[in-house]
């Protein structure tokens, strides 16, 4: 069996569709449940993965057993941003196991074509709609004019993501290649410089070690409006580096995996689970 990077991410992040979903009747979303925006990634000539994440209000957490909650989210893909030329649609059921991440591998698309996508969540008499994303499939033949933007080393606390905003503004890009260190493991007390001048603190406050830590850190990054704009406008291919785990990672550990931080195997497994469900994230 041949296992490719894309098939690993897709299969590791696959959401189990269960026969029963829970109604959220009686709960109120005072803001959009799609606060982390939308994204697309790992495009091929006939498919692309689309992504979003649900943020649940406190009354959902108060009134339901979140661990048993399964929520159906609708997705749509269109040739135009008004969704008059609908190409595909479907439903993904997400759960606490996936940190309420929503991912869909949309297949059967045309090569070298721009598509628009969005997600909707029906709650009681209200329908909440995500930001509209734009993505593109790759070409299979003439690659002489493929336009790739690349970036790397994105430390949330060391400054603003202005370069993401500039890339988002460029319309004629086929794909964004992130060369690694999409996020960093350090907590708010890391001593590399006085980054609090930027007032960009991360969650959790300390270093990310557990799966919940990695998820919370990724969620912090996805609140950045420039990063959201980038993901909403272009598909991304993410390459892993060390800081998605810990500084100077190697097979059996890392320079920044220290005594008292538990098992390296458990920590690296948590990071891989985040990255897989993340392909883009969460």
Backbone as CSV, one residue per row, in Angstrom:
resi,resn,N_x,N_y,N_z,CA_x,CA_y,CA_z,C_x,C_y,C_z
1,UNK,0.851,-1.198,0.000,0.000,0.000,0.000,0.883,1.243,0.000
2,UNK,0.665,2.126,-0.944,1.420,3.370,-1.011,0.750,4.443,-0.173
3,UNK,1.480,5.003,0.775,0.937,6.045,1.640,1.607,7.354,1.273
4,UNK,0.840,8.295,0.780,1.362,9.606,0.450,1.114,10.557,1.603
5,UNK,1.818,11.678,1.595,1.605,12.701,2.621,0.148,13.117,2.669
6,UNK,-0.451,13.307,1.485,-1.830,13.793,1.435,-2.801,12.740,1.962
7,UNK,-2.596,11.460,1.589,-3.500,10.417,2.051,-3.379,10.226,3.556
8,UNK,-2.144,10.427,4.101,-1.976,10.332,5.543,-2.783,11.403,6.256
9,UNK,-2.650,12.655,5.786,-3.377,13.761,6.404,-4.879,13.549,6.273
10,UNK,-5.306,13.157,5.065,-6.738,12.961,4.826,-7.306,11.877,5.728
11,UNK,-6.651,10.705,5.769,-7.188,9.590,6.523,-7.063,9.794,8.020
12,UNK,-5.982,10.444,8.449,-5.818,10.705,9.878,-6.852,11.699,10.371
13,UNK,-7.279,12.588,9.495,-8.203,13.642,9.898,-9.638,13.319,9.567
14,UNK,-9.893,12.142,8.993,-11.248,11.812,8.556,-12.214,11.885,9.727
15,UNK,-13.346,12.503,9.507,-14.347,12.656,10.545,-15.359,11.529,10.444
16,UNK,-15.592,10.834,11.527,-16.537,9.732,11.515,-17.967,10.264,11.513
17,UNK,-18.702,9.936,10.494,-20.091,10.360,10.410,-20.934,9.356,11.164
18,UNK,-21.582,9.803,12.219,-22.380,8.916,13.053,-23.838,9.053,12.675
19,UNK,-24.669,8.032,12.960,-26.050,8.082,12.496,-26.929,9.076,13.224
20,UNK,-26.492,9.546,14.389,-27.336,10.465,15.143,-26.571,11.740,15.448
21,UNK,-27.179,12.883,15.186,-26.608,14.158,15.594,-27.542,14.823,16.579
22,UNK,-27.007,15.718,17.376,-27.780,16.370,18.422,-28.276,17.727,17.952
23,UNK,-29.515,18.022,18.260,-30.052,19.348,17.977,-29.551,20.315,19.038
24,UNK,-29.211,21.520,18.603,-28.756,22.542,19.537,-29.879,23.497,19.914
25,UNK,-31.110,23.041,19.765,-32.263,23.867,20.128,-32.153,24.327,21.569
26,UNK,-32.394,25.609,21.781,-32.315,26.172,23.117,-31.005,26.864,23.390
27,UNK,-30.056,26.699,22.479,-28.758,27.349,22.638,-28.662,28.559,21.725
28,UNK,-27.904,29.529,22.162,-27.819,30.788,21.426,-26.370,31.110,21.088
29,UNK,-26.124,31.309,19.804,-24.817,31.755,19.355,-24.868,33.276,19.207
30,UNK,-24.246,33.987,20.140,-24.275,35.450,20.091,-23.293,35.990,19.053
31,UNK,-22.298,35.172,18.688,-21.374,35.513,17.609,-21.300,34.310,16.680
32,UNK,-20.661,34.486,15.551,-20.538,33.385,14.613,-19.790,32.212,15.241
33,UNK,-20.218,30.987,14.977,-19.450,29.837,15.464,-18.183,29.597,14.651
34,UNK,-18.009,30.372,13.568,-16.857,30.195,12.679,-15.797,31.273,12.920
35,UNK,-15.452,31.491,14.181,-14.558,32.598,14.525,-13.131,32.368,14.040
36,UNK,-12.775,31.135,13.693,-11.417,30.849,13.230,-11.313,30.855,11.714
37,UNK,-12.351,31.299,11.043,-12.296,31.451,9.604,-12.408,30.140,8.855
38,UNK,-12.015,30.170,7.594,-12.032,28.993,6.731,-10.664,28.856,6.068
39,UNK,-10.410,27.685,5.521,-9.124,27.460,4.858,-9.281,26.335,3.847
40,UNK,-8.332,26.272,2.924,-8.262,25.139,2.005,-6.804,24.763,1.822
41,UNK,-6.579,23.513,1.421,-5.197,23.102,1.290,-5.003,21.792,0.570
42,UNK,-3.739,21.445,0.363,-3.315,20.235,-0.338,-4.082,20.036,-1.644
43,UNK,-4.098,21.036,-2.521,-4.841,20.903,-3.779,-4.170,19.920,-4.732
44,UNK,-4.978,19.203,-5.486,-4.529,18.410,-6.617,-5.269,18.925,-7.843
45,UNK,-5.137,18.263,-8.962,-5.794,18.748,-10.176,-7.302,18.523,-10.144
46,UNK,-7.774,17.614,-9.288,-9.202,17.285,-9.277,-9.827,17.362,-7.890
47,UNK,-9.111,17.899,-6.917,-9.649,17.917,-5.549,-8.890,18.907,-4.675
48,UNK,-9.504,19.242,-3.553,-8.874,20.113,-2.571,-9.577,19.889,-1.235
49,UNK,-8.849,20.052,-0.151,-9.423,19.914,1.188,-9.883,21.283,1.675
50,UNK,-11.104,21.351,2.201,-11.609,22.594,2.796,-11.769,22.381,4.301
51,UNK,-11.653,23.469,5.060,-11.532,23.383,6.524,-12.263,24.535,7.199
52,UNK,-12.835,24.246,8.363,-13.248,25.276,9.309,-13.283,24.654,10.697
53,UNK,-13.686,25.452,11.676,-13.709,24.980,13.061,-14.874,25.644,13.775
54,UNK,-15.594,24.871,14.579,-16.725,25.405,15.338,-16.286,25.833,16.730
55,UNK,-16.676,27.025,17.127,-16.481,27.495,18.491,-17.852,27.497,19.164
56,UNK,-17.996,26.688,20.198,-19.297,26.514,20.842,-19.480,27.521,21.970
57,UNK,-20.672,28.124,22.079,-20.940,29.063,23.186,-21.067,28.322,24.508
58,UNK,-20.989,29.068,25.580,-20.984,28.455,26.906,-22.278,27.709,27.205
59,UNK,-23.422,28.172,26.659,-24.670,27.483,26.998,-24.730,26.095,26.372
60,UNK,-24.001,25.887,25.264,-23.899,24.528,24.723,-23.125,23.657,25.705
61,UNK,-22.016,24.179,26.203,-21.191,23.420,27.137,-21.925,23.177,28.455
62,UNK,-22.816,24.113,28.832,-23.552,23.976,30.087,-24.712,22.991,29.975
63,UNK,-25.313,22.897,28.774,-26.545,22.119,28.616,-26.354,20.756,27.958
64,UNK,-25.165,20.483,27.451,-24.930,19.231,26.759,-23.660,18.567,27.262
65,UNK,-23.617,17.261,27.117,-22.380,16.525,27.335,-21.544,16.695,26.072
66,UNK,-20.578,17.611,26.108,-19.817,17.952,24.910,-19.074,16.740,24.363
67,UNK,-18.656,15.832,25.251,-17.931,14.648,24.793,-18.790,13.743,23.919
68,UNK,-20.110,13.839,24.052,-21.021,12.986,23.277,-21.716,13.757,22.159
69,UNK,-21.328,14.998,21.982,-22.024,15.869,21.036,-21.490,15.673,19.625
70,UNK,-22.405,15.450,18.677,-22.056,15.356,17.262,-22.849,16.410,16.509
71,UNK,-22.172,17.250,15.741,-22.814,18.393,15.105,-22.631,18.323,13.599
72,UNK,-23.730,18.442,12.877,-23.698,18.402,11.419,-23.468,19.795,10.854
73,UNK,-22.482,19.925,9.993,-22.151,21.191,9.351,-22.226,20.994,7.837
74,UNK,-22.928,21.882,7.164,-23.064,21.785,5.710,-21.932,22.537,5.020
75,UNK,-21.455,21.979,3.914,-20.447,22.659,3.108,-20.934,22.772,1.663
76,UNK,-20.491,23.831,0.999,-20.867,24.069,-0.397,-19.644,24.549,-1.174
77,UNK,-19.554,24.124,-2.424,-18.495,24.564,-3.334,-19.145,25.050,-4.619
78,UNK,-18.711,26.230,-5.065,-19.347,26.865,-6.215,-18.296,27.469,-7.134
79,UNK,-18.696,27.727,-8.366,-17.822,28.403,-9.319,-17.859,29.916,-9.157
80,UNK,-18.802,30.434,-8.375,-18.904,31.877,-8.183,-19.162,32.184,-6.715
81,UNK,-18.794,33.376,-6.247,-18.928,33.709,-4.827,-20.363,33.928,-4.369
82,UNK,-21.311,34.009,-5.305,-22.722,34.124,-4.928,-23.372,32.749,-4.773
83,UNK,-22.652,31.722,-5.144,-23.101,30.333,-5.070,-24.319,30.071,-5.963
84,UNK,-24.347,30.802,-7.097,-25.361,30.537,-8.112,-24.985,29.314,-8.947
85,UNK,-23.676,29.040,-9.054,-23.191,27.907,-9.855,-22.634,26.845,-8.921
86,UNK,-23.530,26.249,-8.142,-23.130,25.267,-7.147,-22.585,24.017,-7.835
87,UNK,-21.417,23.588,-7.393,-20.766,22.414,-7.980,-20.981,21.184,-7.111
88,UNK,-20.768,21.343,-5.811,-20.947,20.228,-4.884,-21.402,20.756,-3.541
89,UNK,-22.035,19.890,-2.788,-22.423,20.211,-1.425,-22.537,18.920,-0.628
90,UNK,-22.502,19.051,0.680,-22.607,17.875,1.525,-22.622,18.265,2.986
91,UNK,-22.536,17.275,3.843,-22.568,17.501,5.287,-21.446,16.721,5.953
92,UNK,-20.793,17.358,6.892,-19.777,16.713,7.721,-20.278,16.734,9.159
93,UNK,-20.146,15.620,9.845,-20.494,15.566,11.263,-19.199,15.601,12.069
94,UNK,-19.076,16.604,12.913,-17.873,16.751,13.727,-18.197,16.553,15.201
95,UNK,-17.163,16.386,16.005,-17.364,16.032,17.407,-16.192,16.520,18.260
96,UNK,-16.325,16.288,19.557,-15.270,16.654,20.504,-13.973,15.931,20.172
97,UNK,-14.058,14.705,19.675,-12.868,13.939,19.320,-12.000,14.689,18.336
98,UNK,-12.641,15.474,17.438,-11.908,16.273,16.466,-11.845,17.738,16.861
99,UNK,-12.138,18.015,18.129,-12.125,19.391,18.613,-13.061,20.259,17.770
100,UNK,-14.115,19.635,17.241,-15.122,20.301,16.405,-14.504,20.961,15.163
101,UNK,-13.450,20.327,14.673,-12.884,20.697,13.381,-13.742,20.094,12.272
102,UNK,-13.890,20.824,11.183,-14.653,20.359,10.025,-13.718,20.326,8.825
103,UNK,-13.538,19.148,8.232,-12.701,19.020,7.041,-13.417,18.146,6.019
104,UNK,-13.285,18.540,4.762,-13.877,17.770,3.674,-12.917,17.725,2.506
105,UNK,-12.641,16.539,2.014,-11.843,16.376,0.798,-12.822,16.411,-0.372
106,UNK,-12.856,17.525,-1.070,-13.812,17.719,-2.168,-13.185,17.188,-3.452
107,UNK,-13.798,16.185,-4.041,-13.250,15.523,-5.223,-14.089,15.848,-6.461
108,UNK,-13.634,15.365,-7.616,-14.386,15.523,-8.852,-14.393,16.937,-9.397
109,UNK,-13.341,17.717,-9.103,-13.262,19.099,-9.572,-12.489,19.182,-10.886
110,UNK,-12.598,20.330,-11.549,-11.881,20.564,-12.792,-10.493,21.129,-12.486
111,UNK,-9.522,20.781,-13.288,-8.169,21.253,-13.049,-8.026,22.750,-13.339
112,UNK,-7.054,23.353,-12.659,-6.695,24.756,-12.902,-7.925,25.676,-12.866
113,UNK,-8.743,25.484,-11.854,-10.015,26.216,-11.758,-10.172,26.805,-10.368
114,UNK,-10.636,28.051,-10.311,-10.966,28.684,-9.037,-12.346,28.227,-8.570
115,UNK,-12.450,27.968,-7.276,-13.726,27.605,-6.656,-13.915,28.435,-5.386
116,UNK,-15.169,28.576,-4.998,-15.527,29.268,-3.766,-16.228,28.262,-2.845
117,UNK,-16.008,28.411,-1.547,-16.597,27.455,-0.608,-17.043,28.167,0.663
118,UNK,-17.984,27.556,1.337,-18.474,28.087,2.607,-19.084,26.961,3.422
119,UNK,-19.303,27.249,4.712,-19.907,26.295,5.630,-21.118,26.957,6.292
120,UNK,-22.116,26.165,6.615,-23.283,26.683,7.333,-23.652,25.742,8.472
121,UNK,-24.160,26.338,9.543,-24.617,25.587,10.705,-26.015,26.060,11.055
122,UNK,-26.965,25.135,11.087,-28.347,25.458,11.441,-28.549,25.223,12.930
123,UNK,-29.015,26.247,13.631,-29.300,26.167,15.055,-30.665,26.774,15.304
124,UNK,-31.594,25.954,15.727,-32.948,26.422,16.000,-33.506,27.073,14.736
125,UNK,-33.885,28.352,14.781,-34.410,29.032,13.599,-33.352,29.844,12.875
126,UNK,-32.119,29.720,13.304,-31.044,30.519,12.718,-30.088,29.652,11.909
127,UNK,-29.543,30.238,10.850,-28.510,29.584,10.053,-27.285,30.488,10.062
128,UNK,-26.172,29.963,10.540,-24.930,30.722,10.606,-24.046,30.313,9.435
129,UNK,-23.496,31.314,8.750,-22.686,31.060,7.559,-21.268,31.560,7.782
130,UNK,-20.325,30.775,7.369,-18.924,31.134,7.522,-18.517,32.195,6.508
131,UNK,-17.307,32.691,6.660,-16.661,33.472,5.608,-16.615,32.644,4.331
132,UNK,-16.704,33.307,3.189,-16.553,32.607,1.911,-15.072,32.490,1.583
133,UNK,-14.641,31.274,1.282,-13.260,31.036,0.905,-13.123,30.858,-0.594
134,UNK,-11.926,31.148,-1.082,-11.614,30.904,-2.492,-10.431,29.957,-2.563
135,UNK,-10.519,28.979,-3.445,-9.432,28.023,-3.592,-9.200,27.745,-5.067
136,UNK,-8.216,26.906,-5.366,-7.914,26.615,-6.768,-7.312,25.222,-6.888
137,UNK,-7.704,24.495,-7.933,-7.077,23.220,-8.239,-5.820,23.454,-9.068
138,UNK,-4.936,22.475,-9.058,-3.678,22.594,-9.790,-3.846,22.143,-11.245
139,UNK,-2.899,22.527,-12.060,-2.896,22.098,-13.452,-2.114,20.793,-13.580
140,UNK,-2.401,20.020,-14.625,-1.712,18.746,-14.817,-0.671,18.799,-15.927
141,UNK,-0.711,19.813,-16.766,0.173,19.843,-17.925,1.157,21.011,-17.876
142,UNK,0.745,22.168,-18.351,1.647,23.304,-18.452,1.853,23.949,-17.082
143,UNK,3.023,23.718,-16.511,3.325,24.294,-15.200,4.317,25.446,-15.314
144,UNK,4.520,25.946,-16.532,5.507,27.003,-16.740,5.099,28.309,-16.085
145,UNK,3.802,28.466,-15.820,3.341,29.723,-15.230,2.665,29.517,-13.878
146,UNK,2.982,28.449,-13.215,2.447,28.225,-11.876,3.050,29.252,-10.925
147,UNK,2.199,29.900,-10.160,2.642,30.957,-9.241,2.505,30.454,-7.802
148,UNK,3.628,30.398,-7.125,3.671,29.902,-5.754,4.206,30.996,-4.838
149,UNK,3.461,31.299,-3.787,3.972,32.181,-2.727,4.447,31.290,-1.587
150,UNK,5.569,31.631,-0.977,6.024,30.805,0.132,6.353,31.671,1.340
151,UNK,6.210,31.060,2.490,6.457,31.738,3.750,6.895,30.700,4.769
152,UNK,7.369,31.147,5.933,7.821,30.208,6.959,7.980,30.942,8.285
153,UNK,8.215,30.165,9.345,8.646,30.702,10.649,7.727,31.810,11.147
154,UNK,6.551,31.422,11.591,5.509,32.391,11.950,5.281,32.391,13.462
155,UNK,6.053,33.172,14.161,5.942,33.247,15.623,4.920,34.326,15.973
156,UNK,3.798,33.908,16.507,2.667,34.802,16.780,3.070,35.962,17.685
157,UNK,3.900,35.701,18.671,4.206,36.711,19.686,5.307,37.681,19.290
158,UNK,5.984,37.423,18.187,7.120,38.265,17.821,6.774,39.366,16.838
159,UNK,5.508,39.519,16.525,5.125,40.580,15.607,3.872,40.218,14.847
160,UNK,3.480,41.107,13.957,2.235,40.918,13.218,2.481,40.165,11.912
161,UNK,1.438,39.531,11.420,1.534,38.712,10.209,1.207,39.544,8.967
162,UNK,1.900,40.658,8.818,1.613,41.540,7.683,1.856,40.859,6.337
163,UNK,2.856,39.994,6.274,3.150,39.344,5.001,1.989,38.466,4.554
164,UNK,1.264,37.881,5.517,0.091,37.090,5.155,-0.959,37.967,4.473
165,UNK,-1.144,39.157,4.999,-2.132,40.076,4.407,-1.734,40.459,2.993
166,UNK,-0.422,40.684,2.775,0.030,41.060,1.431,-0.147,39.904,0.448
167,UNK,0.129,38.684,0.878,-0.077,37.527,0.003,-1.562,37.353,-0.299
168,UNK,-2.403,37.585,0.696,-3.851,37.445,0.501,-4.369,38.408,-0.558
169,UNK,-3.717,39.570,-0.691,-4.169,40.584,-1.646,-3.837,40.228,-3.098
170,UNK,-2.877,39.339,-3.300,-2.465,38.967,-4.652,-3.452,37.946,-5.208
171,UNK,-4.099,38.272,-6.292,-5.139,37.403,-6.832,-4.573,36.214,-7.595
172,UNK,-3.530,36.430,-8.370,-3.024,35.378,-9.266,-1.972,34.517,-8.580
173,UNK,-2.397,33.746,-7.607,-1.525,32.781,-6.939,-2.188,31.414,-7.022
174,UNK,-1.418,30.416,-7.402,-1.976,29.068,-7.493,-2.024,28.380,-6.135
175,UNK,-0.976,28.573,-5.337,-0.930,27.921,-4.035,0.098,28.636,-3.162
176,UNK,-0.117,28.598,-1.855,0.843,29.117,-0.880,1.551,27.928,-0.252
177,UNK,2.870,27.957,-0.271,3.669,26.898,0.324,4.245,27.404,1.637
178,UNK,3.817,26.807,2.740,4.374,27.166,4.046,5.491,26.186,4.357
179,UNK,6.702,26.698,4.520,7.886,25.855,4.619,8.170,25.360,6.038
180,UNK,7.259,25.605,6.954,7.425,25.052,8.289,7.451,26.093,9.382
181,UNK,7.296,25.622,10.640,7.140,26.487,11.811,5.916,27.380,11.635
182,UNK,4.807,26.761,11.254,3.523,27.454,11.150,3.132,28.018,12.505
183,UNK,3.497,27.299,13.557,3.307,27.789,14.925,4.518,27.400,15.756
184,UNK,4.626,27.989,16.941,5.759,27.748,17.835,5.261,27.241,19.178
185,UNK,6.083,26.422,19.809,5.665,25.759,21.038,5.848,26.610,22.287
186,UNK,6.637,27.677,22.228,6.997,28.440,23.423,5.787,29.126,24.061
187,UNK,5.843,29.255,25.385,4.794,29.955,26.101,5.080,31.437,26.225
188,UNK,4.281,32.107,27.012,4.390,33.562,27.134,5.594,34.008,27.964
189,UNK,6.285,33.059,28.578,7.463,33.432,29.371,8.762,33.105,28.650
190,UNK,8.673,32.753,27.371,9.921,32.453,26.669,10.757,33.725,26.598
191,UNK,12.064,33.567,26.652,12.952,34.704,26.933,13.698,35.218,25.707
192,UNK,13.251,34.855,24.521,14.025,35.269,23.351,14.046,36.785,23.161
193,UNK,12.968,37.436,23.458,12.962,38.903,23.417,11.690,39.395,24.112
194,UNK,11.610,40.653,24.335,10.445,41.209,25.025,9.300,41.381,24.020
195,UNK,8.702,40.264,23.663,7.672,40.317,22.631,6.340,40.842,23.162
196,UNK,6.239,41.096,24.468,4.980,41.614,24.999,4.706,43.040,24.520
197,UNK,5.719,43.670,23.920,5.482,44.972,23.302,4.404,44.885,22.230
198,UNK,4.263,43.685,21.636,3.280,43.499,20.571,1.900,43.157,21.129
199,UNK,1.820,42.847,22.424,0.558,42.474,23.052,-0.088,41.296,22.324
200,UNK,0.739,40.320,21.980,0.246,39.133,21.284,0.619,37.898,22.112
201,UNK,-0.128,37.689,23.164,0.089,36.523,24.007,-0.663,35.327,23.435
202,UNK,-0.133,34.153,23.755,-0.704,32.937,23.208,-1.388,32.126,24.301
203,UNK,-2.198,31.182,23.870,-2.801,30.194,24.760,-2.319,28.820,24.303
204,UNK,-1.963,27.961,25.262,-1.904,28.180,26.705,-0.756,29.114,27.083
205,UNK,-0.752,29.522,28.337,0.254,30.470,28.795,1.651,29.864,28.767
206,UNK,1.728,28.564,29.059,3.008,27.884,29.050,3.278,27.188,27.725
207,UNK,4.325,26.398,27.722,4.720,25.673,26.514,3.671,24.631,26.147
208,UNK,3.476,24.422,24.868,2.490,23.417,24.458,3.139,22.033,24.501
209,UNK,2.449,21.119,25.230,2.969,19.768,25.439,1.896,18.726,25.151
210,UNK,0.689,18.950,25.646,-0.401,17.992,25.470,-1.209,18.318,24.215
211,UNK,-2.096,17.405,23.841,-2.944,17.634,22.678,-3.793,18.884,22.865
212,UNK,-4.349,19.079,24.047,-5.146,20.286,24.287,-4.299,21.547,24.159
213,UNK,-3.027,21.462,24.575,-2.117,22.600,24.415,-1.915,22.935,22.939
214,UNK,-1.631,21.918,22.151,-1.393,22.136,20.722,-2.641,22.699,20.055
215,UNK,-3.805,22.194,20.431,-5.061,22.696,19.850,-5.293,24.150,20.240
216,UNK,-5.062,24.474,21.499,-5.278,25.849,21.953,-4.320,26.813,21.263
217,UNK,-3.072,26.396,21.050,-2.103,27.262,20.383,-2.509,27.491,18.926
218,UNK,-2.919,26.430,18.261,-3.368,26.583,16.878,-4.577,27.498,16.803
219,UNK,-5.491,27.378,17.761,-6.665,28.245,17.780,-6.263,29.702,17.961
220,UNK,-5.229,29.954,18.775,-4.730,31.319,18.934,-4.265,31.871,17.598
221,UNK,-3.477,31.092,16.888,-2.965,31.543,15.587,-4.108,31.849,14.626
222,UNK,-5.133,31.012,14.648,-6.223,31.171,13.696,-7.150,32.343,14.036
223,UNK,-6.902,33.032,15.150,-7.655,34.266,15.413,-7.052,35.454,14.684
224,UNK,-5.842,35.308,14.164,-5.170,36.411,13.474,-5.881,36.702,12.153
225,UNK,-6.308,37.930,11.958,-7.110,38.288,10.787,-6.306,38.200,9.485
226,UNK,-5.014,38.484,9.537,-4.204,38.376,8.329,-4.029,36.922,7.908
227,UNK,-3.834,36.036,8.880,-3.746,34.614,8.562,-5.085,34.105,8.038
228,UNK,-6.177,34.561,8.627,-7.501,34.176,8.130,-7.697,34.623,6.691
229,UNK,-7.263,35.845,6.383,-7.403,36.365,5.017,-6.601,35.529,4.024
230,UNK,-5.398,35.144,4.424,-4.567,34.308,3.556,-5.259,32.989,3.262
231,UNK,-5.732,32.327,4.315,-6.393,31.030,4.130,-7.698,31.148,3.335
232,UNK,-8.371,32.266,3.481,-9.650,32.443,2.775,-9.456,32.721,1.295
233,UNK,-8.260,33.124,0.895,-8.035,33.525,-0.492,-7.212,32.547,-1.314
234,UNK,-6.412,31.697,-0.654,-5.526,30.797,-1.397,-5.434,29.449,-0.703
235,UNK,-5.324,28.365,-1.466,-5.025,27.074,-0.838,-3.588,27.055,-0.345
236,UNK,-3.339,26.272,0.675,-1.995,26.199,1.252,-1.528,24.757,1.320
237,UNK,-0.244,24.555,1.087,0.429,23.286,1.359,1.385,23.545,2.515
238,UNK,1.197,22.812,3.608,2.007,23.024,4.812,3.044,21.911,4.959
239,UNK,4.302,22.292,5.109,5.382,21.355,5.389,5.716,21.448,6.872
240,UNK,5.867,20.320,7.525,6.191,20.329,8.938,7.661,20.640,9.149
241,UNK,7.947,21.373,10.225,9.327,21.561,10.657,9.382,21.186,12.133
242,UNK,10.301,21.759,12.881,10.460,21.307,14.263,9.488,21.962,15.239
243,UNK,9.193,23.253,15.071,8.418,23.945,16.101,6.954,23.523,16.136
244,UNK,6.469,22.842,15.108,5.143,22.223,15.218,5.151,21.145,16.303
245,UNK,6.341,20.688,16.674,6.546,19.743,17.777,7.227,20.482,18.942
246,UNK,8.557,20.676,18.789,9.369,21.422,19.758,10.692,21.719,19.074
247,UNK,11.410,22.707,19.575,12.632,23.146,18.901,13.632,22.005,18.726
248,UNK,14.208,21.926,17.504,15.222,20.923,17.169,14.739,19.498,17.458
249,UNK,13.624,19.174,16.851,13.053,17.838,16.982,13.881,16.815,16.219
250,UNK,14.009,15.631,16.800,14.580,14.496,16.086,13.743,13.275,16.428
251,UNK,14.128,12.098,15.939,13.284,10.914,16.043,12.895,10.586,17.469
252,UNK,13.820,10.717,18.394,13.560,10.262,19.757,13.485,11.395,20.770
253,UNK,13.310,12.617,20.316,13.212,13.710,21.264,13.393,15.049,20.600
254,UNK,13.694,16.050,21.409,13.894,17.410,20.903,14.744,18.182,21.895
255,UNK,15.480,19.162,21.387,16.279,20.025,22.257,15.399,20.691,23.304
256,UNK,14.175,21.027,22.937,13.279,21.720,23.857,12.257,20.787,24.497
257,UNK,12.538,19.491,24.528,11.721,18.579,25.331,12.542,18.221,26.557
258,UNK,12.129,18.755,27.690,12.961,18.730,28.882,12.407,17.830,29.972
259,UNK,13.226,17.604,30.983,12.798,16.800,32.127,11.559,17.433,32.764
260,UNK,10.599,16.596,33.087,9.359,17.085,33.683,8.270,17.367,32.672
261,UNK,8.587,17.202,31.383,7.592,17.470,30.341,6.966,16.192,29.795
262,UNK,7.163,15.085,30.524,6.476,13.854,30.181,7.132,13.085,29.049
263,UNK,6.366,12.165,28.503,6.859,11.273,27.452,6.969,11.995,26.116
264,UNK,8.134,11.838,25.454,8.279,12.420,24.125,7.340,11.742,23.136
265,UNK,7.146,10.437,23.288,6.254,9.725,22.385,4.836,10.281,22.464
266,UNK,4.370,10.567,23.681,3.027,11.120,23.849,2.955,12.540,23.303
267,UNK,4.008,13.314,23.536,4.009,14.694,23.047,4.027,14.730,21.523
268,UNK,4.886,13.948,20.910,4.972,13.957,19.450,3.701,13.394,18.830
269,UNK,3.069,12.412,19.482,1.801,11.878,18.975,0.718,12.950,19.012
270,UNK,0.721,13.769,20.077,-0.249,14.872,20.172,-0.020,15.879,19.058
271,UNK,1.247,16.205,18.797,1.559,17.157,17.731,1.130,16.612,16.376
272,UNK,1.396,15.335,16.129,1.017,14.731,14.849,-0.491,14.713,14.692
273,UNK,-1.219,14.440,15.769,-2.677,14.434,15.678,-3.196,15.809,15.353
274,UNK,-2.612,16.843,15.969,-3.012,18.221,15.652,-2.716,18.536,14.184
275,UNK,-1.526,18.191,13.729,-1.124,18.502,12.361,-1.997,17.754,11.367
276,UNK,-2.326,16.495,11.667,-3.115,15.695,10.744,-4.533,16.228,10.641
277,UNK,-5.117,16.580,11.786,-6.467,17.091,11.752,-6.467,18.500,11.183
278,UNK,-5.283,19.030,11.066,-5.001,20.421,10.733,-4.607,20.493,9.271
279,UNK,-3.829,19.383,8.852,-3.393,19.480,7.485,-3.224,20.953,7.321
280,UNK,-4.100,21.578,7.929,-4.267,22.999,8.135,-4.501,23.233,9.613
281,UNK,-5.233,22.408,10.312,-5.295,22.690,11.709,-6.412,22.172,12.550
282,UNK,-6.151,22.129,13.827,-6.995,21.678,14.929,-7.213,20.177,14.895
